[in-house]
């Protein structure tokens, strides 16, 4: 068993354990493997181990990796077709390739970006699955819509063609304190419930990473974005 296959099993076991601890069904919690900075071969190993969904933050890296992964997948006779999620900040001039190459976008935080993705989504690909990113901790350095503006943005996105609003995403301020982690995730879950009360049908809470996975599960995460716990420590170019 490769190290990535082993790590995936460890993560799945941890998800199941935390889910049972908080009275949840582990099958309701999807695992998104965050493959940014990792190689196409790493993605292939994860695919061969049963992982299907992959998250990328950097567009050009992602586009190059998609081509490499497809070549490796065909050569290795791997039957699992990856589902690609864009989870990084979105610049206006990058919306077309995002709309054309990804199944999900987790980081929509303003109407302009939503409109461009809607207009540029090819009909043949079906609806683009959308999460709205919320700046849940109020950090100036973080992307995300302000909670007070969330409902208006959700109503705008819900009305757009070729898109399906699925839920909310957040990257809270980093903390090693479990209670602080849970409080941030609880705020996001409460915002999701508020949207549902206003008639906006959503089913996804994209929250929780390697360092705060259990807190996210405790507060209702339905999709965890896990990178280093699967692929190992990231090596960023200097």
N, C-alpha and C positions, 0 to 999 in steps of 0.2 A: 504493500500500500504506500502510495506517495505521501509526502508530508502534507500536501494540500488536501488529499483525500482524507487523511487522518484528522487534519484540522477541521474540515467540514463536519466530520462525524462528531468531534468534540463540541463544535458550535451547536449542532442539532441536538445533542444530548443536553447541553446547557439551556437551550430554549425550552425543551420539554420539561426539564426540572423546574425552571422558573415559572413556566405556564401552570404546572400542577400546584406549585407553591401558592400562586395567586388565584387559583380556581378558574383557570382558563384552559381552553382546548388548544394544544400546540398546533393543530392543523389550521387554525385561524391566523397563524403568524407566518408570513412569508419571509424568506431570506433573500436579500439582494446582496450579491457579492460585489463589493466595491473594488474594481480592478484598475483604478487609475494608478499610473506609474508602474504597473506590473505588465509583464510581457504577454504576448499572444500565446506562448507556450504555457504560461501559468493559467490562462483562461481555458485552454484546451484541457489541461489536467483537471480543472474544476468541472468542465463539461463532461469529461469521461467519468467523473465521480457522481454525476447526476445533478449538478447545479445548472440551472437554466438561465436565471436572471442576473444581469451584470450592470453595475452602475459606473458611469464615467463622468468626470468633471471637466475635462479639457477636450474641446471639440476636435482639433486636428489630431491629437493623440488617439482619440476614439475612432475617428474615421480610418486612420492608418491601421489600427489594431483590428477593426472589423474585417478589413480585407485579408489581413494575415491570418486571423482566426478561421475565416471561411476556407482559405487554402489548406491550412493544417487539418481542419475538420474533415474535408473531403479526402485528403491524403490518408488520414488515419481511420477512415470509415466510421467516424463518430456520428451517430444518428441524431444526437441532441442538437437542435437548432437554438442558438442563443437569443434571448430577448434582451434588448439593450434599453437602458434607462439613462436619460441625461439628468444629472443631479447638481450640476454646477451653475454659477451665475451665467446669465444669458445676455449677450450683447445684441443690439438690434440687427447688426449686419451678419449675424451668425444664425438667424432663425431658420432660413431656408434649409441648410443641410441638417439642422436638428429635426425639422419637420419631415424631412425626406428619409432619415435613417434611423430614427428611434421610435420605439413603441410607447414609451412613457417619458414624460418630462415632469420632474418633481419641483422645479425651481421657478415657476411662473409667479412673478410678484407685482406685475403692473399690466394695465389694460393694453398698452401698445404692443408688448411682447405677445400677449395672448392673441390679439388680432392678426399679427404677422404670422404666427404659427398656424392659425386657422386658415388664412388665405393661402398659405404655401404648402399645406398638407395635401399630398396627392390622394385623390379619391380612391385609387386602387388599393391603398394601404389600410383603409378603414380609419375609424376615429383614433385620434391621438389621445392617449390617456393622460390626464393632467392632475397634478397636485399643486396647490398654491403654497408657496413658501411664506411662512409667517416669522417675522422677527420677534420671537417670543420673549427674548431677554432684553430687548431694547438696546442692543449693541450698535453703535454707529458704524462699526467696521463690517457688520453682517448685512447680507442681502435679506430681503423679505418685506412683505407688506405689514404695515402697522396693524395691530389687532382691531383698532377702531375703523379701519378702512376695509377690513376683510369681507364683510357682508356685501358691500357694493361691488367689490371685485368679483366675488363668487357669482353674483347675479349676472354680471357682464359676461363672464366666461361660460356660464351655463347656457347662455343664449347663442353662443357661437356655433357655426356648423363645423363638421369634421373634427370635433373635439368632444371628449367626455370628461367632465369634472369628476374625479374620483375621491379627492380628499385633501388633506393638509400635510405639509412637511415642515420641520423645524430643525435647526442646529442650535441648541441652547448654549449659553455661555458655559465653558468647560468648568467642571467642578468634580472633586473627589468625594463630595458629601452626598450620600445617597438621598437624603431628604431634600437637598437643593435640586438634585436631578429630578426627583419625582415631582416636585412642585412645578417645575417648568413643563414637564410632560403633561401634568394634570391641567395646566392652563391651556395647552393645545387641545387636549381632549374636550375641555369645556367649550372652546371655540367651535369645535366640530359639532357638538351637540346643539349649539346655538344656531348654526347653519341649518341643521336638520329641522329644528323647530320652525325655521322660516321656509320650510318646504324644499330645501336643497338636498337632494338625495346623494349622500356621499357614504363611502364604505371603507376608506383607507386613512390610516394614520401612519405616515412614513416618519418614524422617529426611533432613535436608539442606534448607537454605534458600538464598537468593540468595548469602550470604556464605561458605557452606561446602559448596556443592553437589558439588564435585569430591571432597572428602574423604569425603562420604557415599557417592558412587558407588564409590569405591575400597573401601569397607568393606561393600558389599552392599545399599545402599538399593534398594528396589523402588518407592518413591513419594517424589518430591521435592515439597516445599511451597514454591513460588516465588511471591513477590509483587512486590517492587520491580523486579526484573529484567524483569518483564513489563509492569507497569502504571506504573512510575515511582516517584519518591519519594513516600512517604505524607505527607499534610498532616493532622495531628491537631488537633482543635478545642481551643482553650485554655480 
